[in-house]
Amino acid sequence: MDNGSTDGTKDYLRDIVAVNPNYRLIDNPANVGFSAGNNQGAKAARGEYVFLLNNDVLVADGWLESMVSALERDERIGMVGPISNYISGRQQLALAGPAGSQEIPYNNDEGYYGFARTVRTANRGKVTPRRRIAGFAILIRKALYEELGGLDESFGSGNYEDDDLCLRVREKGYAIMVDECTFLHHFGSRTFAGNKIDYDASLKKNEKIFRAKWPEVDMDWLLEKDEPLAEVLERKSQEAIQLVSQGDLESGRRLCREVLLEDPTREAAVYGLGLIAHLEGDLREARNQYRRALSYNKEWTPVQQSLALLDMAEGDLKAAQQRLAQILEKDPHDLDARRLLGQTFLEGEQFEEGIGILRGILKDNPSDWQTHFILASLYAEVERTQDVKLHLEAVLAANPDHAQAREMLDKIIRNT
């Protein structure tokens, strides 16, 4: 897309198009503005996605594949951006230079490519929700771009058209994400300088247009200056799971859905919906949500344990044991997994193995009241009163408010 350049760029682009039959050049005789130029290019594009990319960036190996992969994580993700060295908002990579400076740790192209590889390795697979991404590099589904009518051309040469687009994407119910493992070098404002456009004047003019269009929007909120959106959503996800554990399923469901509107890949909120379905007896939906949560975080142990509980509920003790064994292979000290594994053997009437696992837990953790209560309940079934009493006293020593243990112990005392 050439927007009326006069510096030899047209000839350069024509040479590239001549040897790449899948490339097309749109050659504007004059600069029609940033928004209009991008809209022209997007309209002519024939792919499923559109990438709006400024002319003053460097890209490294794997950048496009990674960003497409981030967009395809969920159908409710509408747009994806990269991180960078020079950009407004939270897409700017925090760089710890000498004496706390923000200097980039390279000074040439090769240095950039090496640094981009380092970032990709460090942040591999990390995708972060944002309320807004900058317009220097935006990947968006073409159908959504067309549905929105593209960039608002009233913003002319640039500034605030990206903020406007982000708000319209959010209004449609789509999330905006940043691919944290894709680092693009951005030189910044080269088009303004090259075309002798007064950047400050353009900024002020477009701010008035934006304010008239979005009078209720707080820019500090949009730019996440007070608190990153990811932290807000994680806190809400944990609140939702706590509500579910307290029995308030409807409030938990509402909060999980609220989170997933802004980050469809937030595994804790997906897990919360799985817990709700599980508690409501919809085991198929619970399994679907647990598997979805695992697709975003394969190492998250609580989901694996919940799937083991589902396996047990459906009578597949072997599957539950295999799942729990995998957890314990990674962390042999995981108490929840050890307890649950012991219970699978008890349910399968392999009492010696199950009791052996539970006693092993108490050998390592004598005050683990959950295991004491499991054994107390087991011994109560076979009327081993002294053993029941011993374990109930251990439960109440560690957890004095355990009502069921108190009731069972009082009954034993009354009957003796």
N, C-alpha and C positions, 0 to 999 in steps of 0.2 A: 504494500500500500504506500504509494508515494504521494505526499500531500503538497505538491507544488514546490519540490526542492529545486535549488539552483546551483548545487555544489558538486555535480557529477554523480550524485546518487542514482539518478535515472539510468544512466549508462551502465553503472554497476549492476543494477537490478535487472536490466534487460539481458545482460550477459548471463546472469544466473538462470533466468527464465528460459533462455535459449537452450540450455543443456539439461533442464529439468522439466519434462513435459507435463508433470503434475502441478507445476507452479504457474500462477497467473499474476500479472502485474496490473494493478489499477493505477493509472497515471493521471492524477489531477493537474490541470494546468495552473491552478492556484490553490493555496491553502484554505480548505473549507472548514477548518477547525478540528480539534481533537475528537470530539464526540461524533461529528458528521463523518469524518474520515473512517473511524472505527465502525460506524454503522454501515458504511459502504462496503467495507471489507467483509463484515459479518454476513451481509445480505448475499454477497457473491460466494461465500464459503459453502462447500457441499458436504462437509463432515458432520458428525454427530455433536461435536464440541467446537467452541470458538475460543481462541486464545487471544486476548488483547495484550500485546507486548510492546512496550516502548522501544524506541530506537537507541536508547542510551544505556543498554544493559549488556552484561556478559552472562552467558549460560554455560553450565558444565555438563559433563556426561551424565545421562540418566535423568536430567531435569524434567523433561516432558512426560516420560513414562511414569515417573514417580507422582507427578501431580495428577495425571489421569487416574492412576491407581487410588489416590486419595479421594478424588471425586466419585469414583465408582464404589467406594465403601458402602454407600447407602443411597438409595434413590431420592431421599429427602435432602441430600446435600446439593445446594444449588450452585455454589461458586467456591473456588479454591485459589489461594494465593501462596507465594513463597515467603521466606524470610530474606532479609537483605541487610546491607551495610548502611544504607542511606534512604530512609523513608519515614513518613510520619506514622505515629501509632505504634502498636505493639508488635508489628512485623519486623522492626529493627532489632537485629541480633545484639544482645548485650556483649560487648567486647571488653575484656579486661586488659587494657594496654598499660604501658608504664605510668606509674603514679596515678592509676585510676582513670587514665584517658580512654577515649573510645576509638582510638586509631585502629584501622584494619591491619592485621598481621601479614600483609603482603604489599608489594609495590609494583607488580607487573602481572601480565596475564597468567604466566605459568604459576606464579605464587597464588593467584586466585584459584586456579584449577585444583591445586593441592589442598588449599584451605576448604574448598567446597567438598572435596572428598572426605576430609576430616569431619566436617559437619554432618555429612550424609551418614557416616559410620556411627557418630555419637548419637544422632537423633533418629536412627532408622525406625521407620514405622510410626513415628510420632506425628499425630495430626491434632491440632488444637482449634477449638471453636473460637470465633471472633464475631463481634457485632459488625465490624467494618474492615475491609481490606482496601489497600491503595490501588489506584487504577493503572499503575505502571506495569503490572503483570497479573492478569485475571483469567482464569480458566472457568468457562461457564458452559452449560448445556445450551446448544443452539436453539432448541425449542423454547427454553425458558427466556433466552435473550430476545427472541422474536415476540414471545408473549408479552414481554415487558415493553416492547417498542424500542429496545436498545438504549443507548445513552441519550440523555436529554440534551438536544443540540442547542438549547438556549444558554448552556454554559460555555459555548464558544471554544476558545483555544485551550481551556482546561482549568481545573480547580473546582472541587465540590461535585463534579459529575459522578465521581466514584462513590462519594458518600450517599448521594441521591440513589444511585443504582443499588447500593447495599440495602438501604431502607426499603426499596421496592421489592427486592428479593425476599427480605424478611416478611414483608406484608403478605407475600404469596405463600408463606408457610415453609420456606426453604431455609436450611442452615448455611452458614458461611464458615469455611474452615481454612486453616493455614497448614500447609505441608512443611513441618519443621525441619525435614531433612533435605529440603531443596533451598540452597542459598544462591541467590542471584546478586551479582555486583551491579549496583545502580550508580551511575555517574551523577544523575540528578539535574533537572531543569535545563538540559542542553537545548531542547527545542525552543524554549523561551529565549535563551541567550542567542541562539543562532538566527532566530527570526526577529531579534530586537523587540521582543514583547515585554512590556513592563510587568514583571511578575507580581509585584505588590498591588499594582492597580487592578490587575486581573483578579487577584485574590479577593480584594475588597468588593469589586463589582459582583463576582459570583457568590460571595457570602450573602449579599443582599437577596439575590435570586433564591438561594438555598433557604434562607430564613423565611422568606415569603411563602415558600413551598412547604416547609417543615417547621412551623413556628413553635411546636411543642417539644422539639428534639433538643436535648442537652448534649452539646458536643463532647463534654467531658465524659458523659455516660457512653456515647457512641464510641469514643476512642479508648474506653476502659481505663481512664486515668486513675480512678480511685481503687478499683479492684478488678483484676483480670476476670473475664467471663468464665474461664475454665474453673477458677477457684469458686466462683458463685455457684456454678452447676454441680461441682463436686460436693459442696456443703449441702445443697438442696437434695442431692441424691442420698446422702447419708441420713438427712432428716426424714426422707421418705421411707427408707428402710427401717428407721427407728419407729416411725408411725405404724408400719406394718407389724413390727414385732410387738407393739402395744395393742394390736387388734383393730386399729383404725385403718381399715383397708381402703376406704373411699378417699380419705385425705392422702394416703400414700400413693394411690393410683393417680390422683390429680397432680401431685407434685412430680411423679415420675414422668408423666406425659408432658408436663410443662418443661421439664429438663430436656426431653428428647426432641422437642420442637427446635431447640437451639443447638443441640448436639445429638444427632441420631445414633452416634457410636459410643455414647457414654455408658460403659458397661454396667456401672452400679445401678443406673436407672432401669436398664433392661432387666437386670437381675431382680430388681424390686418388683417389676411386673410379673416375672416368673414366680417369685415368692407368693404374690397375691393369687395367681392362678392355682398354685400348688395348694394354698390354704383353702381356696374355694372348691377344690376337688377336680379342677380341670387339668388333669395330668398331661394331656397332649399339648395344651397351650403352655403349660409350665415348662415342659421339655423343649418346646420350640424357642421360648424366651431364654432359657438357660443356654441352649446351643448358640443362639444369636450372641449372647454375652460372651461366650467362649470364643466366637469368631473375632471379637475385638481384643480379647486378652486371654490367650490360651493357658496362661500360667496362673490364672486367678483361682485359688484353692476353694473359696466358699462356693463357687458355682459347681465345681467338681463334686464337692460334698453334697450339695443339693441334688445333683444328678444321681448320686449314690442312694440318697433317700428315696428318689423316684424309682430307682431300680428295685429297692427293697419293697416299696409299696406295690409294685407290679409283680413281685415274687421272683425277680431275677437276682438272687443273692450272689451268684457267681460274677455277674457283671458289676455289682456293687463292690465286691471284694477286689476285683481287678482294678477298678477305678481308685479305690482307697489305697491299694498297694502302690499305685503310681504316685499318689500324693506323698506317701511315706518314704518312697524311694528318694524323693527330693528333700524331704524334711522328716527324718525319723522321729522327731520330737513333737510333731503336730498332735496335740492332745485330742482335738475334735475328731480327727481322722482315726486315731487309735481307738477312741471310745466307740465310734461308729463301726469300725472293723470288728471289735469285740461283739457288738450287738448283732452283726450279720451272722456270726457263728452261733450265737444264742438262738436267733430266729430259725436257723437251720438245724437246731437241736444238737449242735456240736458243742456241748456245754463245757467240756474240758478245755477245748481251744479258746472258747469265748471267755471263760472265767480266767484262764491263764493270761490273756491279753489285758484284762481289766486289773488283775492283781499286779501285773507288770507296771501298769500306769501308776498304781498306788505306791509301789516300791520306789518309783522315781519322783512321785508327787504325792506325798502322804495326805495333803490337805485338799486334794481335788474332789470337791463335794459332789460334782456331777457323777463321777465314777462311783463314789460311795453310795449315791442314791440308786444308781442302776443295780448295784449288788444288793442293796437293801430290798429293792422291789423283787429281785430274783429270788432271794432267800425267803421272802414273805410267801411266795407261791408254794414253797415246800416246807413251810412252817418251822424254819430254823430260827426261832425267836431270838436267841442270844446273838446270832450273827446279824439279824435285822437290827436289833437294838444297838449293837456296836457301830454299825455303819450309819444309822440315823443320827446317833450322837456326834459322829464325825461330820455329817452334813451340817448339823445345827451349830457346831463349833466354828465352822467356816462361813456359814450363811444362816445367821439366827432368824432371818425373816422367811425362811422356806416353810410356807404354811402346810404343804402336804407332808413334809417330813415331821413337823410338829404334831400334826394330827395322828400320823401313824405311831409315833412314839408315845403319845398320850394314851392311845388305845392299848398298847402293850403294857404300859404301867398300870392301867385300870384292871387289866385281866390277869395281873400277876400278884 
